[in-house]
Amino acid sequence: MTEKIILASGSPFRKAMLVNAGVAIEAVPAEVNERALEAPLKDSGVSPEDVALVLAEAKATEVSERKPGALVLGCDQTLSLGDEVFHKPADMEGARRHLLALSGKTHQLNSAVVLARDGAVLWRHVNVASLTMRKLDPAFIGRHLARVGAKALSSVGAYQIEGEGIQLFEKIEGDYFTIVGLPLLPVLAKLRDLGAIDG
């Protein structure tokens, strides 16, 4: 017996990954203020992985309290470069600054997932991928952003590896799903364990 899972996210990429894997989902974006939740964590020494978990848990529990009895999947992703945590750029100038900062360096994408029901957390998990960006010429960054346009504003790193953003990299360690924002294999394994999907 499978059940419909609620995805506490408006991300078309996460929804597509689950639907393509044959998981019946309903997307219900969480109503949480991520920056307000994150503010007290900023100087507390909490790792970027834990920040992603805190945000994923807040999303999962918020939606699960609105949808009694439903199994809710909350997700979040942080990008960390050393101690610095990046957020989605607000505008194209922010995207340019992101790419300049990441150029020639290795950063981490920390993808957290939390399953909750009726406000109670059932499971937490984080996968980390390491991505090394090639050294980018500032003029190339400008041309790249002009080509990809507003898509650069939809991710924490100002790139999508599933599109033209793959050209920015020289090395990637980690699975594709984690990089796009949902560690799919551990999620599917847990859903099978819970009897939420056939397996």
Order of alpha helices (4+ residues) and beta strands (2+ residues): beta-alpha-beta-alpha-alpha-beta-beta-alpha-beta-beta-alpha-beta-alpha-alpha
